[in-house]
Amino acid sequence: MEKMGKEFLSKFRESAFSILPIFVLIIVLNFASVSFRLDEGTLAGPTFVSFVISAIPLLLGMTLFNMGAEKAMGKIGEVVGTTLTKKKSLVLLAVIAVLLGTLMTIAEPDLTVLSQRLLPSGPNWLLVAIAAIGVGVMLAVAVVRVILQKSIKIWLVIAFGLVFALGCMADPDFFPIVFDSGGATTSAISSPFIIAFGVGVASVRGGKNAEDDSFGYAGLCSLGPLISVMLLGIFLDKNFILENLGKEMSSMTSSLDSFAAIGPFYAEQTVSAILDVTLSILPIVVFFFVYNFFLKLRGKELLSIVIGLIYTYIGLVIFLLGANSGFIPVATALGSNFVHVDEWIFILFAFVIGCLIIIAEPAVHVLADQVAEVTSGTIRKGQVFLFLAIGTGVSVLLNVIRVVYNINLIYFVATIYIVGFVLAFVVPDIYVAIAFDSTGVATGTLSSCFLLPLFIGFVNLSSGGDVESVLREGFGIIGMISTMPVIAIESLGLYGMIKNKVNYNKALKKVKEPDDSQVIHLPVPSQDDECMKAGI
């Protein structure tokens, strides 16, 4: 019990450090300028109060989720990956990878939030199902890659080539949804599982590339939806989306109008969170206990996973309650406010909020811990956070420029990935794998529940309520965030290479004495010379 209490306090401190800076920034903006008032005409109206209240479920939810993710999703992924690899059946391993990858993605709350924004009154399950299948298939591809010991760079080139080839046949207005789907699929639920699953497979497979093979799974999985949703975009009528989006646009961009509305709003979000998380987690729980019927985990190991699942469930429900109840109304209000201020203020805010949000994402903590553990501390957790924070800040900044100046998303995405591929052939493979893993985990629930409604609110007001503009420019922020971490982490790898080279040269100079060049090395007589001198 004492150990559990210490773990809770440790995770709570991490959560507070992650979330509170965002709260402080928004509260300061609210009080510092009339232009950024969350409630028009008052300092502390219903939207502001709802936002402050949401700090409690956000902190508690993130704490419990982080505890549960380590005990449950990560452990399940590692156990399943390890045991299946030991059976030495590539077909069985690939089939289970497809099944589990699909189930984990269906459980992903970020994808649900995105689908509800895109098709609020339509069949939003369609986007979820298509994206989930894409993740499942690519998880199987990632497993086959490791078993056959093929370079991740080859698979990345093939996958992106296919994405851009399909993009030539799809409506360009659909690109923001495609790249948003790729970013929203590998986050709070699926990331801990996918990363641990990869570590389990790589540890059993072994070999000289075992460390490199522990990464790259989440990165390849996030490419699955780019392919599957791009196919959906080719066959789905855009007018169908615009019709559904237009019906609910007014309710999506409205804020709380009275204090009396806070209670019912929180009650509605509580029921919604419980329903969404239950339907999402249940298939995973059923699969694990059926699988464990053959695996036969018992005692403390099984109890730890069960407790972890409970933590994950409760934590995710509470976290989603806080995010949906506090962040969405505030983001909508802020997005509308930025229409009335100078562009440079919006750009500066975008960079700062991008840096802060990456620290608050639960999945990033999981990735950073795994990186530090697998690389035995060579890549430190703080370095991963620093480079990801800068990369995410720049990506949100670029999205503001894209939206303000009506630039097509594909120009930014294509340029960033070209630079990423150039760096990929310079830095070691492990940095390439980690870089593409980070594209999925950098885009989490806070991105979906804060930045997405913020840009939808901005574009809706600035375009005069034009639904086509909202589809083209209001969406796409999740996709933008998922691109820049590639360059950020590969830059970390380049920095590491340069640093190692400099340290090596310094060490070499210390070994070599200053007067080494003045030393005259006399020839050492051989044994034959000695014998001749002795007359032998």
Secondary structure, 3 states (H helix, E strand, C coil): CHHHHHHHHHHHHHHHHHHHHHHHHHHHHHHHCHHHCCECCECCCHHHHHHHHCHHHHHHHHHHHHHHHHHCHHHHHHHHHHHHHHCCCHHHHHHHHHHHHHHHHHCCHHHHHHHHHHCCCCCCHHHHHHHHHHHHHHHHHHHHHHHCCCCHHHHHHHHHHHHHHHHCCCCHHHHHHHHHHHHHHCCCCHHHHHHHHHHHHHHHHCCCCHHHHCCCHHHHHHHHHHHHHHHHHHHCCHHHHHHHHHHHHHHHCCCCCCHHHHHHHHHHHHHHHHHHHHHHHHHHHHHHHHHHHHHCCCHHHHHHHHHHHHHHHHHHHHHHHHHHHHHHHHHHHHHHHHHHCCHHHHHHHHHHHHHHHHHHCHHHHHHHHHHHHHCCCCCCHHHHHHHHHHHHHHHHHHHHHHHHCCCCHHHHHHHHHHHHHHHHCCCCHHHHHHHHHHHHHCCCHHHHHHHHHHHHHHHHHHCCCCHHHHHHHHCCHHHHHCCHHHHHHHHHHHHHHHHHHHHHHHHHHHHCCCCHHHCCCCCCCCHHHHHHHCCC
